[in-house]
Structures are given as structure tokens and as C-alpha cells.
Amino acid sequence: MKLLELIDFFRGGGSFKEFCLLQSLNEGSEVIEIFMEIPLNIDNELRYFEIEKTGGSTEYTDNGIKSYNLFDFYYFLDAIEEAYDNQNRFLSNEELAKLLYNYAINDA
């Protein structure tokens, strides 16, 4: 799943609980982190890990695949919610993906 697909899922009515079930993630984790395969590119695949597995690291290797921590799911879900407010409600999913990606790679 790519960043745009993740946004599509949640803006299309998908729930966190449903997402965790589909991705075999522990919904009860302290936090689930969203990683992107390295080298970074907005169209790269995302990977999701519980913080208990990654230890909160910036980079994480799983099954030989190196990934970079973009942000955690709390931040992502807040961004999705804010995309519905008056100022941002006209953002397309593509525009939101670009904003989130730029935020993550520029440590804004």
C-alpha cells in the first residue's frame, strides 16, 4: 500500500480497527508507526510496525527491506481529520499525500 492508497482508505470511510485487522497489526499497541521503503519516493510502498517492534527507531529493517519512519498513526489520523475542516476540505487525496510526504521527509 502506498501513501495515496492509505489516504484513500481512510478518507473513504475505513477505520483504524479495520486497517489493523487487514494488516495483522495489534490495535492495542502503544503506537503504530508508518514507514516507507528506502530510498524514499512518494510512490514507494509503506510498511507498518508496532513501536514495540521498532523501538521507535528512525530506520528499521524487516525481512531485508530497509524503511524510514515517516510518522505515527496518531499524526496520520489527525491529518486525515484536519483535511475535513473548512480550510483544508478541498484538498484532494493527492494533494494531502504530497503535503504529508513533504512534512515527513523534511522533518517539519
C-alpha positions in Angstrom: 0.0 0.0 0.0 1.3 3.4 -0.9 0.7 6.7 0.9 -2.1 7.8 -1.5 -3.8 4.4 -1.1 -3.6 4.7 2.7 -5.2 8.2 2.4 -7.9 6.8 0.1 -8.7 4.0 2.5 -9.3 6.4 5.5 -10.9 9.2 3.6 -13.2 6.5 2.0 -14.5 5.6 5.4 -12.1 2.9 6.6 -11.5 2.6 10.3 -8.3 2.2 12.3 -9.6 -1.1 13.7 -10.4 -2.4 10.2 -7.0 -1.3 9.0 -5.2 -3.1 11.9 -7.2 -6.2 11.2 -6.3 -6.1 7.4 -2.6 -5.5 8.1 -2.4 -8.0 11.0 -1.4 -5.2 13.4 -2.0 -5.1 17.2 -4.6 -2.4 17.6 -3.7 -2.3 21.3 -0.1 -1.3 20.6 1.1 1.9 22.2 1.6 3.3 18.8 1.8 2.0 15.2 4.4 3.7 13.0 4.2 4.3 9.3 7.5 3.5 7.5 8.4 3.9 3.8 10.8 1.8 1.9 14.2 3.4 1.2 15.2 5.2 -1.0 12.3 7.5 -0.3 9.8 8.2 -3.1 6.2 9.3 -2.7 5.2 6.2 -4.7 7.1 3.7 -2.5 5.3 1.0 -0.5 4.5 1.7 3.1 5.2 -0.7 5.9 3.5 -0.6 9.3 5.1 -1.7 12.6 4.2 -1.5 16.3 6.6 0.7 18.2 7.2 -2.3 20.5 8.9 -4.0 17.5 10.9 -1.0 16.2 11.8 0.6 19.5 10.9 4.0 18.0 13.8 4.0 15.5 14.0 6.3 12.5 15.1 3.5 10.2 14.1 -0.1 10.5 15.0 -3.3 8.5 12.5 -6.1 8.3 13.0 -9.1 6.0 15.9 -7.4 4.4 13.9 -4.3 3.5 15.1 -1.0 4.9 12.4 1.5 5.7 12.3 5.1 7.1 9.8 6.2 9.8 7.5 8.8 8.3 5.2 9.4 11.2 3.0 7.5 13.6 -0.6 6.7 13.1 -1.9 9.2 15.6 -0.3 12.0 13.5 -1.7 10.5 10.3 -5.2 10.2 11.6 -5.1 13.8 12.9 -4.0 14.9 9.4 -7.0 13.0 7.9 -9.4 14.6 10.4 -7.9 18.1 9.7 -8.4 17.5 6.0 -12.1 17.8 6.7 -12.0 21.2 8.3 -13.1 24.3 6.4 -9.6 25.4 5.4 -8.5 22.0 4.1 -11.7 20.3 2.9 -10.9 21.0 -0.7 -7.6 19.2 -0.6 -7.6 16.2 -3.0 -6.1 12.9 -1.7 -3.1 13.5 -4.0 -2.5 17.0 -2.5 -2.8 15.6 1.0 -0.3 12.8 0.2 2.2 15.3 -1.1 1.8 17.5 2.0 2.2 14.5 4.3 5.2 13.2 2.4 6.9 16.6 2.3 6.3 17.0 6.0 7.8 13.6 6.8 11.0 13.9 4.7 11.7 17.5 5.7 11.1 16.9 9.4 8.8 19.8 9.5 
